Amino acid sequence: RTVAVGDLHGDCDAFVNVLRTAGLVDATARWTGGDAVLVQCGDVLDRGPQEAECLALLRSLKMQAAAAGGRVVTLLGNHEVLNACG
């Protein structure tokens, strides 16, 4: 199963809610998706106050998913590219 999520814009609370609804994480935001693939389509940054939390969660979920036979794929969105370009 593949789940795609885009445009987090620094709202980690909403991101966790989406992941829980999709059955990919538990109440403590630990990976429960087994061999599922999560694709985060970019725009993690800008607008919201929880950018660091979003990035840390994605980094942690990459390791947890891999250990469970799943995968987390992160793509660059236009907001990441614009920030990198200054």
DRENGUDREN-892406 format. One record per residue: residue number from 1; residue in three letters; y, z, x of N, C-alpha, C in turn. Coordinates in steps of 0.001 Angstrom, whole numbers. Example, Ala and Ser with C-alpha at 12.3 -4.5 7.8 and 13.67 -1.06 7.14 Angstrom:
BEGIN
{1, ala, {-5690, 7800, 13190}, {-4500, 7800, 12300}, {-3300, 7800, 13200}},
{2, ser, {-2250, 7080, 12850}, {-1060, 7140, 13670}, {30, 7870, 12900}},
END
This chain:
BEGIN
{1, arg, {-1174, 0, 847}, {0, 0, 0}, {1233, 0, 890}},
{2, thr, {2207, -791, 525}, {3475, -866, 1253}, {4600, -455, 321}},
{3, val, {5466, 428, 827}, {6636, 888, 81}, {7859, 552, 913}},
{4, ala, {8804, -160, 318}, {10044, -518, 1014}, {11196, 266, 422}},
{5, val, {12037, 812, 1304}, {13205, 1594, 897}, {14380, 1139, 1743}},
{6, gly, {15500, 899, 1111}, {16689, 491, 1856}, {17887, 1360, 1540}},
{7, asp, {18935, 1153, 2287}, {20260, 1722, 2033}, {20254, 3224, 1785}},
{8, leu, {19930, 3983, 2818}, {19974, 5442, 2721}, {21404, 5955, 2815}},
{9, his, {22196, 5322, 3623}, {23612, 5672, 3805}, {23840, 7174, 3957}},
{10, gly, {23006, 7801, 4782}, {23219, 9200, 5120}, {22920, 10192, 4013}},
{11, asp, {22110, 9826, 3043}, {21737, 10740, 1961}, {20256, 11084, 2078}},
{12, cys, {19971, 12063, 2925}, {18576, 12422, 3201}, {17916, 13074, 1989}},
{13, asp, {18665, 13813, 1205}, {18090, 14440, 14}, {17539, 13382, -943}},
{14, ala, {18313, 12337, -1172}, {17859, 11255, -2053}, {16665, 10526, -1430}},
{15, phe, {16694, 10342, -113}, {15593, 9680, 576}, {14292, 10455, 388}},
{16, val, {14339, 11763, 600}, {13149, 12597, 423}, {12665, 12521, -1020}},
{17, asn, {13581, 12506, -1969}, {13208, 12404, -3373}, {12456, 11094, -3648}},
{18, val, {12940, 10005, -3077}, {12266, 8711, -3234}, {10875, 8756, -2600}},
{19, leu, {10787, 9322, -1404}, {9497, 9413, -720}, {8510, 10277, -1498}},
{20, arg, {8990, 11371, -2065}, {8118, 12234, -2883}, {7652, 11492, -4131}},
{21, thr, {8571, 10806, -4793}, {8226, 10055, -6002}, {7181, 8979, -5696}},
{22, ala, {7279, 8378, -4512}, {6327, 7347, -4102}, {5012, 7932, -3584}},
{23, gly, {4935, 9252, -3466}, {3709, 9894, -2993}, {3496, 9793, -1503}},
{24, leu, {4581, 9591, -757}, {4452, 9449, 699}, {4659, 10756, 1449}},
{25, val, {5338, 11723, 838}, {5560, 13028, 1475}, {5344, 14131, 450}},
{26, asp, {5118, 15336, 970}, {4965, 16497, 98}, {6308, 17206, -88}},
{27, ala, {6279, 18385, -660}, {7505, 19143, -951}, {8260, 19543, 309}},
{28, thr, {7575, 19559, 1457}, {8236, 19909, 2716}, {8534, 18673, 3572}},
{29, ala, {8449, 17500, 2943}, {8736, 16211, 3594}, {7760, 15888, 4730}},
{30, arg, {6524, 16339, 4596}, {5459, 15983, 5540}, {4678, 14805, 4958}},
{31, trp, {4244, 13909, 5827}, {3555, 12676, 5418}, {2285, 12987, 4640}},
{32, thr, {2163, 12415, 3464}, {950, 12514, 2651}, {489, 11125, 2214}},
{33, gly, {1074, 10104, 2819}, {807, 8733, 2402}, {-457, 8120, 2948}},
{34, gly, {-1206, 8868, 3760}, {-2444, 8318, 4319}, {-2169, 7043, 5083}},
{35, asp, {-2854, 5954, 4703}, {-2713, 4692, 5439}, {-1628, 3775, 4871}},
{36, ala, {-760, 4316, 4047}, {336, 3516, 3486}, {1310, 3094, 4583}},
{37, val, {2072, 2066, 4279}, {3122, 1590, 5179}, {4458, 1789, 4481}},
{38, leu, {5365, 2495, 5145}, {6732, 2668, 4675}, {7621, 1750, 5502}},
{39, val, {8372, 895, 4830}, {9335, 30, 5509}, {10725, 487, 5088}},
{40, gln, {11496, 949, 6041}, {12879, 1341, 5764}, {13736, 153, 6198}},
{41, cys, {14404, -457, 5230}, {15064, -1750, 5432}, {16471, -1672, 6015}},
{42, gly, {16839, -548, 6573}, {18125, -450, 7243}, {19192, 242, 6422}},
{43, asp, {20385, 296, 6996}, {21529, 997, 6419}, {21235, 2484, 6230}},
{44, val, {20710, 3091, 7288}, {20510, 4540, 7323}, {21869, 5224, 7474}},
{45, leu, {22767, 4557, 8165}, {24061, 5140, 8519}, {25155, 4842, 7504}},
{46, asp, {26252, 5561, 7666}, {27515, 5387, 6941}, {27501, 6001, 5548}},
{47, arg, {28628, 6527, 5204}, {28955, 7078, 3878}, {28524, 8510, 3669}},
{48, gly, {27275, 8853, 3873}, {26793, 10193, 3560}, {26830, 11134, 4752}},
{49, pro, {26718, 12440, 4473}, {26834, 13453, 5532}, {25535, 13770, 6266}},
{50, gln, {24430, 13133, 5901}, {23130, 13519, 6457}, {22495, 12427, 7319}},
{51, glu, {23307, 11712, 8069}, {22776, 10642, 8918}, {21765, 11167, 9919}},
{52, ala, {22115, 12252, 10602}, {21218, 12812, 11620}, {19900, 13250, 11005}},
{53, glu, {19953, 13833, 9813}, {18744, 14269, 9136}, {17865, 13076, 8758}},
{54, cys, {18485, 12002, 8294}, {17729, 10789, 7962}, {17017, 10240, 9189}},
{55, leu, {17737, 10148, 10287}, {17148, 9617, 11518}, {16021, 10508, 12020}},
{56, ala, {16239, 11833, 11984}, {15205, 12768, 12443}, {13962, 12680, 11553}},
{57, leu, {14155, 12564, 10245}, {13017, 12457, 9333}, {12236, 11176, 9599}},
{58, leu, {12926, 10066, 9753}, {12237, 8806, 10040}, {11442, 8904, 11338}},
{59, arg, {12024, 9495, 12356}, {11341, 9649, 13648}, {10082, 10498, 13478}},
{60, ser, {10193, 11590, 12743}, {9057, 12466, 12520}, {7970, 11779, 11680}},
{61, leu, {8393, 11082, 10635}, {7425, 10402, 9778}, {6684, 9295, 10506}},
{62, lys, {7342, 8638, 11472}, {6652, 7613, 12264}, {5430, 8204, 12954}},
{63, met, {5612, 9379, 13553}, {4496, 10029, 14266}, {3443, 10541, 13296}},
{64, gln, {3877, 11167, 12210}, {2930, 11714, 11233}, {2105, 10604, 10573}},
{65, ala, {2779, 9524, 10190}, {2077, 8418, 9532}, {1049, 7799, 10483}},
{66, ala, {1452, 7586, 11726}, {525, 6993, 12698}, {-718, 7865, 12869}},
{67, ala, {-536, 9172, 12881}, {-1668, 10090, 13039}, {-2604, 10040, 11833}},
{68, ala, {-2071, 9647, 10674}, {-2867, 9588, 9447}, {-3383, 8184, 9144}},
{69, gly, {-3112, 7238, 10051}, {-3549, 5869, 9829}, {-2547, 5005, 9096}},
{70, gly, {-1372, 5546, 8849}, {-306, 4791, 8194}, {702, 4282, 9197}},
{71, arg, {1832, 3857, 8679}, {2850, 3296, 9564}, {4220, 3413, 8903}},
{72, val, {5228, 3690, 9719}, {6621, 3650, 9276}, {7326, 2600, 10123}},
{73, val, {7902, 1620, 9465}, {8625, 535, 10132}, {10094, 692, 9784}},
{74, thr, {10949, 714, 10800}, {12384, 819, 10560}, {13066, -457, 11035}},
{75, leu, {13889, -999, 10182}, {14639, -2219, 10479}, {16120, -1894, 10617}},
{76, leu, {16833, -2731, 11332}, {18277, -2579, 11427}, {18936, -3241, 10228}},
{77, gly, {19859, -2517, 9619}, {20669, -3089, 8551}, {22030, -3488, 9094}},
{78, asn, {22832, -4073, 8245}, {24149, -4502, 8702}, {25023, -3325, 9129}},
{79, his, {24835, -2136, 8565}, {25632, -983, 8972}, {25261, -514, 10374}},
{80, glu, {23989, -582, 10739}, {23611, -237, 12115}, {24188, -1263, 13088}},
{81, val, {24102, -2521, 12751}, {24607, -3565, 13631}, {26133, -3457, 13770}},
{82, leu, {26837, -3231, 12680}, {28291, -3074, 12737}, {28694, -1880, 13578}},
{83, asn, {27968, -764, 13455}, {28274, 411, 14285}, {28010, 124, 15752}},
{84, ala, {26925, -582, 16051}, {26614, -917, 17436}, {27660, -1838, 18050}},
{85, cys, {28226, -2699, 17223}, {29231, -3650, 17692}, {30637, -3026, 17783}},
{86, gly, {30769, -1822, 17238}, {32058, -1125, 17299}, {32959, -1527, 16190}},
END
